[in-house]
Amino acid sequence: MVMNLGTYSTISVPVEVKRVLERVKGEEEWGKFLLSLYVEAKRLRSQRAFEQLASTLAEEDLKAILESSRELRERFALR
């Protein structure tokens, strides 16, 4: 994700929250650090949703989805 981090804003957080986050972020800039937290949280939510969906499907359903996905990519490959 490319983002212009040139303009700054101030957000208020409890002092204890800032202390905890400062220990974790180390020397990294706040903007970059917070964006990385967001990206990781989003990735984990997506992974969890996928795992929940996969757990509700039978093995045959998963195989059919994978095969359908493979066929779709083959048919729409850039030529």
N, C-alpha and C positions, 0 to 999 in steps of 0.2 A: 504494500500500500504506500503510495507516494503522496505526501501531503505537505503543503507549505506550512511550516511551523514558525513563520516570521512574526505573526501578530500574537500578542499575549493577552491573557485575561487572568483574573484572580478568582479562585473558588475558596469557599470557607469549608473547612473540615474540622472536626474535633481535634484538639492538640494530641491526644493519645493516638488517634488514627494516623496523623502526620508523622509522629515518632516511629510507629511501626513501619510505615511505608518508606520513610527515609532510610531506615536500617536495611531494608530489602533492596532499594533502588541503588544504593551505593553512590557512585560518581555519575551515573546516567542522568541525563536531563529529564525533568519532570514530564514534559510532553511526550518524549519518546518512551519513557517508562510506562506512563499511563496507557498509551496506545498499545504497547506490547501486552499489558494486562488485559485490555479489551479484546485483542485478537486471540489471545490464549483462551479467555473465557468463552468467546464465541465458538472457537474450535472444539472445546470440550463439550459445550451444549449440543453442537451438531453431532459429535461422536456419540454422546449419550442418547440422543434421539434416534440415531441410526441403530444403536445396539438394542434399544427398546423395540423398535420396529422389527428388527431381525429376530428378536426372541419371540415375537408373536407369529412369525411365519414358519411354515413347515420347511423341511430341507428341500422338498421338491419345488416349493414356491421360490426359494432363494436361487436354486439352479435355473429355473425358468427366467427369473429376472436377469441373472447374469448373462444367459444366452441371448435374451432379447436385447440387452444393452450392447453385447458384442456385435450382433447383427446390425443394429442401428448404426454403430460406429463404422462398420464396413460399408454399408450402403451410402452413408453421407460423408465418406472420406473425401478430402479435397483432392482434386485431380489436376 
